[in-house]
Amino acid sequence: MSLHDRGAPAPIRRAVLPTPRFVLLFAISAPIALLIVSLRPEAWRFALLYPVAALALFAADLTMTLPQNRLRVCARVPARLTPGKRRECGEGVTLALEAEGWPRSVVMEVLPELTGDALPPCPARAELRGELALSLPLEPTRRGRLTLDALWLRWRGPWGLAELRRRQPVGESIDVVPDVRGIHQEALRFFAHDAVFGSRSRRARGEGTEFEALREYAPGMDTRFIDWKHSARHRRLLSREFRQERNHRIMLGFDTGRLMLESVDGLPRLDHAIRAGLLLAWVSLRAGDLAGACGFDAAFRHFLAPERGPAQFARFQRFSAGLDYREEETNFTLGLAELNSRLQRRSLVVLFTDFVDAVSAELMLESLQWLTRRHVVIFAALRDPGPERLRNAAPVDFASAARAVTADDLLRERAVVLERVARMGVHCLDVPAGELSPALLNRYLAIKQRGLL
């Protein structure tokens, strides 16, 4: 997109500045003038020739450099980036610079102005001869949105006395999404034994409750599925064959409150939940289900309506970039009530959240009880290895023994809350961060195979 094709663009800021070389050249004129005046006071007029000559050289250098109005800038930003990985050449912001009708080469320096969590960018330096293609690497440090506010450009005259600077507004946002390049391979490895998905369409027969076909009964088949009416008509035993149901609604609910900011294995709990949610969304969409998502903390902030098809996964990525890290306390009553009102059909709701103790979990339990009356709910929480290490550590002094007792109390309260959640009919997952994705996929498949939806 050309930066000059925007509607009502922000004004371009331009500046002409002297370089350190000119400042040094002009500063030398002072001692020379003093020397002339001290030796020949009557020749004081000649003492002014040197600074005037320096100013004339500055003006001549300015006239020989590329004018501001002849520089054209075109910038293209990537649709999305991945945090934590260095951008290679060509994967960041791509610039096309053009010096309209300017015969001489100019050394350009370009520096991006960013808003968001990213490493400080390094300026790019290249020689402009008529046209120039330039790449600016961007290195975001965490998931979210990165905004390219503007581009700073500067170049100098052929003698290095005059420097021109220009701030070119951009205002483009870039989604910083989790690394999903390995999700496809991870899902295929997970389903390698069942061959559920592949290049050829294959129906998962023998699982689920949706009728598929009749086949002749063979020893070892479940006798509960024998169709006696058709068996009597055809005078041989026929068994009903079923397949997995499709068109189920899968809703991923992300708690974006302060508890999900706690770091586990080097990443916030929210980022672990988003990666597991993206993997489940990819699998469910490939299975023919409808997948959606929502995010809430003190208020219900994000909602992605359940839809099917490969395009929905791209929407999931953009949705995950919009889930902000917030320091507010989560309002489960408001968030789950709003989610329940928006889901018109029975759905599988996966709630990624966490809690501290039984007291703070009371409102969450009450809201979950209302949600389970209409929907199948999976409660997904990450197990923090810190309290277990404190509880299992050998006490060496009174402080370590007190920490072990406190950690044991917290773990006991957590187990009590999870048991209460399970008694409501909620499917509970309390696993380490590395086991969340496979545990969630296993539970999703088990629910579909048992026909709970």
C-alpha positions in Angstrom: 0.0 0.0 0.0 1.4 3.4 -0.9 1.7 5.8 1.9 0.4 8.6 -0.3 -2.9 6.8 -1.1 -4.4 7.1 2.3 -7.5 9.0 3.1 -6.8 12.1 5.2 -3.2 11.0 6.0 -1.3 12.4 8.9 1.1 15.3 8.0 4.6 14.4 7.0 7.2 16.0 9.2 10.4 17.3 7.4 13.5 18.9 8.8 16.9 20.1 7.5 19.7 20.0 10.0 23.5 20.6 10.0 25.7 17.6 10.4 28.5 17.3 12.9 31.0 17.8 10.1 29.5 21.2 9.3 29.3 22.2 13.0 33.0 21.4 13.3 33.8 23.3 10.1 31.9 26.3 11.3 33.3 26.2 14.8 36.8 26.4 13.4 35.9 29.9 12.0 35.8 31.4 15.5 39.5 30.8 16.4 40.5 31.8 12.9 38.6 35.1 13.2 40.1 35.8 16.6 43.6 35.1 15.2 43.1 37.5 12.3 41.7 40.3 14.5 44.5 39.9 17.0 47.2 40.2 14.3 45.5 42.7 12.0 42.7 44.6 13.7 42.1 46.7 10.6 41.4 43.4 8.6 38.4 42.5 10.7 36.2 42.3 7.6 38.2 39.4 6.3 37.5 37.5 9.5 33.9 37.2 8.4 34.7 35.5 5.1 35.4 32.1 6.7 32.0 31.6 8.4 30.2 33.0 5.3 32.1 30.5 3.1 31.1 27.7 5.5 27.4 28.7 5.2 27.8 28.9 1.4 29.2 25.4 1.3 26.2 24.2 3.5 23.7 25.8 1.1 25.5 24.3 -1.9 25.5 20.9 -0.3 21.8 21.2 0.4 21.0 22.1 -3.2 22.9 19.0 -4.4 21.1 16.5 -2.2 17.8 14.7 -2.9 14.8 17.1 -2.3 12.1 16.0 0.0 9.3 16.3 -2.6 11.1 13.9 -5.0 11.3 11.0 -2.5 8.4 8.5 -2.8 7.9 5.8 -0.1 5.8 2.7 -0.3 5.5 0.3 2.7 4.1 -3.2 3.0 3.6 -4.7 6.4 3.2 -8.5 7.1 -0.3 -9.7 8.0 1.1 -11.5 11.1 4.3 -12.2 13.0 5.4 -14.7 15.6 6.9 -13.6 18.9 10.3 -14.8 20.1 11.9 -15.5 16.7 14.2 -13.3 14.8 12.8 -12.1 11.5 14.8 -13.0 8.5 15.4 -10.7 5.6 12.2 -10.1 3.7 9.9 -11.2 6.5 9.5 -7.8 8.2 8.4 -4.5 6.7 9.1 -4.2 3.0 9.9 -0.7 1.7 10.1 0.6 -1.9 11.9 3.9 -2.2 12.0 6.0 -5.4 13.9 9.1 -6.2 11.9 10.7 -9.0 14.2 12.1 -11.6 17.2 12.4 -9.4 20.5 11.4 -11.2 22.8 10.9 -8.2 22.9 8.2 -5.7 21.9 8.8 -2.0 22.7 6.8 1.1 19.4 6.4 2.9 18.9 5.4 6.6 15.5 4.1 7.6 14.3 3.4 11.2 10.7 2.2 12.1 8.8 3.7 14.9 6.8 1.0 16.7 4.2 0.8 19.4 4.0 -2.6 21.2 6.2 -5.3 22.7 9.1 -5.7 20.4 12.9 -5.5 20.5 14.3 -2.1 19.6 14.6 -2.0 15.8 17.9 -1.4 14.1 18.2 1.2 11.4 18.6 0.0 7.8 21.2 1.6 5.6 21.3 1.3 1.8 22.2 3.3 -1.3 19.3 4.6 -3.3 19.9 4.8 -7.1 16.6 5.7 -8.6 14.7 2.9 -6.9 15.5 0.8 -3.8 13.8 -2.2 -2.2 14.5 -2.5 1.5 13.5 -4.8 4.3 13.2 -3.8 8.0 13.2 -6.8 10.4 10.7 -6.7 13.3 11.2 -8.8 16.4 8.1 -8.9 18.7 8.6 -10.3 22.1 5.1 -11.4 23.0 1.7 -12.1 21.5 -0.6 -9.2 20.8 -0.6 -6.3 18.3 2.3 -4.4 17.0 1.7 -1.0 15.4 4.1 0.6 12.8 3.4 4.2 13.6 5.8 5.8 11.2 9.1 5.5 9.3 12.0 7.8 10.0 14.2 8.5 7.0 17.4 10.6 6.8 20.0 11.2 4.1 22.9 13.6 3.6 24.3 15.7 0.9 27.4 14.7 -1.2 29.7 16.7 1.0 28.1 15.5 4.3 27.3 19.0 5.5 23.4 19.0 5.3 21.2 16.3 6.6 17.5 15.9 5.7 15.1 14.1 7.9 11.6 12.9 7.3 8.9 11.2 9.4 6.5 9.3 7.2 3.3 8.2 9.0 2.2 4.7 8.5 -0.3 3.6 11.2 -0.5 -0.1 10.2 -1.2 -2.8 12.8 0.4 -6.2 12.7 -1.1 -9.3 14.5 1.5 -11.1 16.7 0.1 -14.6 16.9 1.5 -17.8 18.5 3.7 -20.0 16.4 1.2 -22.3 14.6 3.5 -23.7 12.0 3.9 -26.9 14.0 0.2 -27.3 14.8 -0.6 -29.2 11.5 2.2 -31.7 12.0 1.4 -32.1 15.7 -2.2 -32.9 15.0 -1.3 -35.3 12.2 1.2 -37.1 14.6 -1.5 -37.2 17.3 -4.0 -38.9 14.9 -1.5 -41.0 13.0 -2.8 -44.3 14.4 -6.5 -43.5 13.7 -5.9 -41.8 10.3 -8.9 -39.5 11.0 -7.6 -36.8 8.7 -5.6 -37.1 5.5 -5.6 -36.2 1.9 -8.5 -38.5 1.2 -11.9 -38.2 2.9 -12.5 -41.0 5.3 -15.5 -41.4 7.6 -14.9 -42.5 11.1 -17.2 -45.5 11.2 -18.0 -47.5 14.3 -17.9 -44.4 16.6 -20.5 -41.9 17.5 -24.3 -42.2 17.4 -25.1 -41.0 13.9 -26.4 -43.9 11.7 -24.2 -44.7 8.8 -25.2 -48.1 7.2 -26.2 -51.7 7.8 -23.7 -54.5 7.5 -23.8 -58.2 8.1 -23.2 -59.2 11.7 -19.8 -60.8 12.4 -18.6 -62.4 15.6 -17.1 -59.9 18.0 -19.4 -57.0 17.0 -21.6 -55.4 19.7 -24.9 -57.3 19.9 -26.7 -54.2 21.1 -26.5 -52.7 17.5 -28.2 -55.7 15.8 -31.2 -54.4 13.8 -33.8 -57.2 14.4 -36.4 -55.7 12.2 -34.2 -55.7 9.1 -32.5 -59.0 10.1 -35.9 -60.7 10.0 -36.7 -59.1 6.6 -33.5 -60.2 5.0 -33.2 -63.5 7.0 -29.7 -62.8 8.2 -28.3 -60.9 11.1 -27.6 -57.2 10.3 -25.9 -54.7 12.6 -26.2 -51.0 12.5 -23.0 -49.0 11.9 -22.5 -45.5 13.1 -20.2 -42.6 12.5 -19.0 -39.6 14.4 -21.4 -36.7 14.3 -20.4 -33.4 12.6 -21.6 -29.9 12.8 -21.1 -29.7 16.6 -20.4 -26.3 18.1 -17.1 -25.9 19.9 -16.7 -22.7 21.9 -13.3 -21.8 23.4 -13.6 -19.4 26.4 -10.3 -17.6 27.4 -10.0 -16.0 30.8 -7.8 -12.9 30.3 -7.7 -11.8 33.9 -4.7 -11.3 36.2 -4.3 -15.0 37.2 -3.7 -15.9 33.5 -0.7 -13.6 33.4 1.3 -15.8 35.8 4.3 -17.3 34.0 4.5 -21.1 33.7 7.5 -22.7 31.9 8.5 -19.3 30.7 5.2 -18.2 29.1 2.0 -16.7 30.6 -0.8 -19.2 31.3 -2.9 -17.3 28.6 -0.3 -18.1 25.9 -0.3 -21.8 26.8 -4.1 -21.8 26.7 -4.2 -20.0 23.3 -1.8 -22.5 21.7 -3.9 -25.5 23.0 -7.1 -23.7 21.8 -5.6 -23.1 18.3 -4.7 -26.8 18.1 -8.2 -27.9 19.2 -9.8 -25.4 16.7 -7.7 -26.7 13.8 -8.7 -30.3 14.7 -12.4 -29.5 15.2 -12.6 -27.5 12.0 -11.0 -30.3 10.0 -13.5 -32.7 11.6 -16.4 -30.7 10.3 -17.4 -29.0 13.5 -18.1 -25.3 14.0 -15.6 -23.5 16.2 -15.8 -20.1 17.9 -14.1 -18.3 20.8 -14.6 -15.6 23.4 -12.5 -13.7 25.9 -13.5 -12.1 29.2 -12.1 -10.7 32.4 -13.8 -7.9 34.3 -16.0 -7.5 31.2 -17.0 -9.6 28.2 -14.6 -8.2 25.6 -14.2 -10.6 22.6 -16.5 -12.9 20.8 -15.9 -15.0 17.6 -19.1 -16.6 16.3 -18.8 -20.4 15.7 -18.3 -21.1 12.0 -16.9 -23.9 9.9 -14.2 -24.1 7.2 -10.5 -23.5 6.8 -11.0 -19.7 6.7 -12.2 -19.8 10.4 -8.8 -20.8 11.5 -7.3 -17.6 10.1 -10.0 -15.7 12.0 -8.9 -17.6 15.2 -5.3 -16.4 14.7 -6.5 -12.7 14.4 -8.7 -13.3 17.4 -5.9 -14.6 19.5 -3.8 -11.6 18.7 -6.5 -9.4 20.2 -6.6 -11.1 23.6 -4.9 -8.5 25.8 -3.0 -9.2 29.0 -5.0 -7.5 31.8 -4.5 -7.0 35.5 -8.2 -7.0 36.3 -10.0 -9.6 38.4 -12.1 -12.0 36.4 -15.9 -11.6 36.7 -17.1 -15.2 36.0 -20.7 -14.3 36.7 -20.8 -11.7 34.0 -18.6 -13.5 31.5 -20.2 -17.0 31.6 -23.7 -15.5 31.7 -23.0 -13.5 28.6 -21.5 -16.6 26.9 -24.5 -18.7 27.8 -26.9 -16.1 26.4 -25.0 -16.1 23.0 -25.0 -19.8 22.6 -28.4 -20.8 21.2 -27.6 -24.4 20.7 -26.0 -27.1 22.9 -22.2 -26.7 22.5 -18.9 -28.0 23.9 -17.5 -25.1 25.9 -13.8 -25.2 26.8 -13.0 -22.8 29.6 -9.3 -21.9 30.0 -9.0 -20.3 33.4 -7.5 -20.8 36.9 -8.1 -20.0 40.5 -6.1 -19.5 43.7 -8.2 -21.0 46.6 -11.7 -22.3 47.4 -12.9 -18.8 48.5 -12.1 -17.1 45.2 -13.5 -20.0 43.2 -17.0 -19.9 44.7 -18.5 -17.5 42.1 -16.8 -19.5 39.4 -18.4 -22.7 40.6 -21.9 -21.1 40.7 -21.5 -19.8 37.2 -20.3 -23.2 35.9 -23.3 -24.9 37.4 -25.6 -22.8 35.3 -23.5 -23.4 32.2 -23.5 -27.1 32.5 -27.3 -27.3 32.4 -27.3 -26.6 28.7 -23.8 -27.4 27.5 -20.9 -29.8 27.8 -18.1 -28.0 29.7 -14.4 -28.8 29.8 -12.5 -27.0 32.6 -8.9 -26.6 31.5 -6.4 -25.4 34.1 -2.6 -25.5 34.1 -0.8 -27.1 37.1 1.9 -24.9 38.5 5.0 -27.1 39.4 6.1 -24.5 42.0 3.8 -25.5 44.9 4.6 -29.2 44.3 8.3 -28.5 44.5 7.9 -26.5 47.7 5.8 -29.2 49.3 8.2 -32.1 48.3 11.4 -30.2 49.2 13.2 -31.3 52.3 12.8 -28.7 55.1 16.1 -27.3 56.2 14.8 -24.5 58.5 11.6 -23.1 59.8 11.0 -20.9 56.8 11.2 -23.8 54.3 8.9 -25.9 56.5 6.4 -23.0 56.6 6.5 -22.8 52.8 6.0 -26.5 52.5 2.9 -26.4 54.8 1.4 -23.4 52.9 2.0 -25.1 49.5 0.3 -28.3 50.8 -2.7 -26.3 52.0 -3.0 -24.6 48.6 -2.8 -28.0 46.7 -5.4 -29.5 49.0 -7.8 -26.7 48.4 -7.2 -26.9 44.7 -8.0 -30.6 44.7 -11.2 -29.9 46.6 -12.3 -27.3 44.1 -11.5 -29.6 41.1 -13.5 -32.4 42.8 -16.5 -30.1 43.2 -16.2 -29.1 39.6 -16.1 -32.7 38.5 -19.2 -33.5 40.5 -21.2 -30.9 38.5 -20.6 -33.0 35.4 -17.7 -30.8 34.1 -14.8 -32.5 32.5 -11.7 -31.3 34.4 -8.2 -31.0 33.1 -5.5 -30.0 35.6 -2.2 -30.8 33.8 1.2 -29.4 33.3 1.7 -26.9 30.5 3.4 -29.3 28.1 0.5 -31.8 28.4 -2.4 -29.4 27.9 -2.8 -29.9 24.2 -2.8 -33.7 24.0 -5.0 -33.9 27.1 -7.5 -31.5 25.6 -7.6 -33.3 22.3 -8.1 -36.7 24.0 -11.0 -35.3 26.0 -12.6 -33.7 22.9 -12.4 -37.1 21.0 -13.8 -39.0 24.0 -16.8 -36.6 24.3 -17.5 -37.0 20.6 -17.1 -40.8 20.6 -19.5 -41.1 23.6 -22.1 -38.9 21.9 -22.3 -36.5 24.7 -23.1 -33.6 22.4 
